[in-house]
C-alpha cells in the first residue's frame, strides 16, 4: 500500500506482474471498491490488454516496483470521486 501511495504522490510509473503479464502503469488512485477489494486505478502503459484505464486488485499484483520514470499528471477521464471506489486511501 505504501509503495503505491508513494508512487502516486511522486507521480512515478510502477511495474508489476498481473495475470502472469508484466504491466507498466501510471498509478492514479488506491482504495477499496464496492466489493471490499483493495484496488488500484491506473493508466496502463504496457502489458496485458494494451493502453488505457484499468483497475487492478492488489491481491493479484506481484513484485511491484517503483520505476525511475515520471508522469506529468492525471490522464483524461480521471476523477478523485471515482464511482467504483467505496473508500479512497490515496490519489492524485
N, C-alpha and C positions, 0 to 999 in steps of 0.2 A: 504494500500500500504506500509506504513512504517513498520508495523508488519512483513510483508512478506520479505521485503528487509532486515530488521534487522535479521530475521531468516536465510536468505541466507548468510549474512555476518558472522554470528556466527556459521553457519553450525549446526543449531538446527532443529529437526523434528517439524513439525506443525501438528495440528489436527484440523479438521473442518467437518461440515456436507455438503454433496453434494449429490443431488438426494436422500434425506432422509436417507443417509448412512453415518456413521462416518468413515472418512478417516484419515489415518496417512501417511504423505508424507515427503520425503526429498526434500525441495524446491531448484530448481536449477536456475530458470530464471523467471523473471516477465517482461511482455511487452505487446505491442499491436499487435494482429495478423493482417492478411491482411484484415479482415472484420472490423477492428477497435475495436474489443473486448479486454478488459484488461484480459490477460490470464497468468496463472501460469503453467509453465512446471516443472513437478516434477516426482520423482521416488516414486510410490505408494508402501507403505509397507503393508498396510492392508485396508480392506473395499472395498465396491463396486465390481469392476471387477477383483480383485486379484492384484498380484505384477507386477510392470513394469512401463514403461514410460506412463504418462498420461498428458493431457492438461485440465486445469480447468478454466472456465470463472469465473472471480471474482464476477460477478453479481449473480452467483448461489451458491456462498460459504456463509455459515452462521456459526457464532460462532467460528471464527478462534482463535486458541491459540498456543503460542509457548510452547513446552514441554521442560522438562529437558534433554531429550535425544539428544545427539550429533551424527553427522555422519561424516565419515572420509574425504569425498571429493566427487568430481564428479563421477558419475556412468559411466560405459562403454556406449559409444554412445552419451555422452554429447558434445555439441559444442556451444561455445559462438556465433557463426554465425548460429543461428537457422533459417532455411529457412522458418519456419512457422511464424516467427515474423517480423513485419514491423519495429517496434521500440522497443528496449530493454531498460527497466528502471534500472534493476539491475540483476546481475547474478554472478555465481561462477567464 
